[in-house]
Amino acid sequence: MQTELTTIAWEPGFQLNLSSWADLEIAKRRGESPGELSACALNSCIFYLGAYVMTRDLVAHVEKGITWNAQVYEAWNYGRCQEIHKICRGLAPSDADALLHASGYADVSLDELSDASDEAVQEAWAALYGE
């Protein structure tokens, strides 16, 4: 990834991590819509690579780093989702949950995005170069 993330000092970051986790859990238990959960999660603070960062900053950081197949939205979206999932594998479960909700991929299938990406790239190829 190309840009640096702004980090939050340990103690305020830890406090914000706990309070934002609680806010997201309460919103989920209230049955908030996916959009409302995403908005809530974008204001979460998570522990990433040894520092506390805001999820909205990490999502923007990931988006700036996706350059392959950026001309085809479905391919870019699949790459973005792959990168988010890759990051989530190294996070605490609650932080991964917040990042998935913040990025909009909490209930999205990687397989479905892969299929949509393949199809869109094939269509773009055919439109440019013929079948």
Secondary structure as UniProt FT lines:
FT   HELIX           10..29
FT   TURN            30..31
FT   HELIX           34..42
FT   STRAND          45..48
FT   TURN            49..50
FT   STRAND          51..54
FT   HELIX           55..65
FT   TURN            68..71
FT   HELIX           73..88
FT   TURN            89..90
FT   HELIX           93..103
FT   TURN            106..107
FT   HELIX           110..129
//
